[in-house]
Amino acid sequence: MYLKVQLPWNVIIPAENLDSKGLVLQKAIIIHLLEEFAAKRATKDLGYYLAVTTLEKIGEGKVRQRTGDVLFPVVFNGITFKIFKGEILEGVVHKVLKHGVFMRCGPIENIYLSSLKMVDYHFVHGENPVFLSDKMSKIEKDVVIRFVVIGTKWLEAEREFQALVSLEGDYLGPV
């Protein structure tokens, strides 16, 4: 689910980037904010950081003693992406294994669909492994699948989410 958030942030502008003109300073603050926002990647509470939409407020800068850099507290609006248990989403299969498939959905790379959670499908081994149903529906690499999220896990070290999903429900499966 996409979330609209308002976040406080501290942006540090190196002394050499400071200029007496307000627009140049505002541009430097925005550029540093975007770089730091992209580097942060994700948090457990808000999910994956996707975009900064508007810069709401730039606070008064404080000069740092040792470096001469200036720290500006800012408030901005942004968009994040986080998955929740029970949510129905679509993902693209990128790896097919005997025991299930891995999918991508937006910025989330590790969405696992176990073969136990796709009851009508059986594994067919080969050069391009697939899961086939009795109705000749295929789950293979690069197929889009609609699924329901049954669990999520936050990995702090990698700063990413993992999800366990299922096809048990109406209108779920290959799109």
ChimeraX attribute file (.defattr): number of C-alpha atoms within 10 A of each C-alpha:
attribute: neighborCount
match mode: 1-to-1
recipient: residues
	/A:1	11
	/A:2	14
	/A:3	15
	/A:4	14
	/A:5	14
	/A:6	16
	/A:7	13
	/A:8	13
	/A:9	15
	/A:10	17
	/A:11	21
	/A:12	20
	/A:13	21
	/A:14	15
	/A:15	13
	/A:16	8
	/A:17	12
	/A:18	16
	/A:19	12
	/A:20	7
	/A:21	8
	/A:22	10
	/A:23	10
	/A:24	13
	/A:25	15
	/A:26	15
	/A:27	11
	/A:28	19
	/A:29	24
	/A:30	18
	/A:31	14
	/A:32	17
	/A:33	21
	/A:34	14
	/A:35	11
	/A:36	15
	/A:37	17
	/A:38	15
	/A:39	10
	/A:40	11
	/A:41	16
	/A:42	23
	/A:43	17
	/A:44	14
	/A:45	8
	/A:46	16
	/A:47	23
	/A:48	25
	/A:49	22
	/A:50	18
	/A:51	15
	/A:52	20
	/A:53	13
	/A:54	12
	/A:55	17
	/A:56	12
	/A:57	12
	/A:58	18
	/A:59	11
	/A:60	11
	/A:61	16
	/A:62	13
	/A:63	15
	/A:64	13
	/A:65	8
	/A:66	6
	/A:67	9
	/A:68	13
	/A:69	18
	/A:70	19
	/A:71	18
	/A:72	18
	/A:73	17
	/A:74	20
	/A:75	17
	/A:76	17
	/A:77	16
	/A:78	18
	/A:79	17
	/A:80	19
	/A:81	18
	/A:82	20
	/A:83	21
	/A:84	13
	/A:85	13
	/A:86	13
	/A:87	13
	/A:88	18
	/A:89	16
	/A:90	18
	/A:91	21
	/A:92	21
	/A:93	21
	/A:94	17
	/A:95	16
	/A:96	21
	/A:97	15
	/A:98	14
	/A:99	12
	/A:100	19
	/A:101	22
	/A:102	21
	/A:103	25
	/A:104	18
	/A:105	16
	/A:106	14
	/A:107	16
	/A:108	18
	/A:109	17
	/A:110	17
	/A:111	23
	/A:112	20
	/A:113	24
	/A:114	18
	/A:115	19
	/A:116	13
	/A:117	14
	/A:118	18
	/A:119	12
	/A:120	15
	/A:121	19
	/A:122	19
	/A:123	17
	/A:124	12
	/A:125	12
	/A:126	7
	/A:127	6
	/A:128	9
	/A:129	16
	/A:130	22
	/A:131	22
	/A:132	16
	/A:133	15
	/A:134	9
	/A:135	8
	/A:136	9
	/A:137	14
	/A:138	16
	/A:139	23
	/A:140	21
	/A:141	17
	/A:142	14
	/A:143	15
	/A:144	19
	/A:145	19
	/A:146	17
	/A:147	24
	/A:148	21
	/A:149	20
	/A:150	15
	/A:151	16
	/A:152	16
	/A:153	11
	/A:154	16
	/A:155	12
	/A:156	11
	/A:157	6
	/A:158	9
	/A:159	14
	/A:160	19
	/A:161	22
	/A:162	16
	/A:163	21
	/A:164	19
	/A:165	26
	/A:166	23
	/A:167	23
	/A:168	14
	/A:169	10
	/A:170	7
	/A:171	10
	/A:172	17
	/A:173	20
	/A:174	17
	/A:175	11
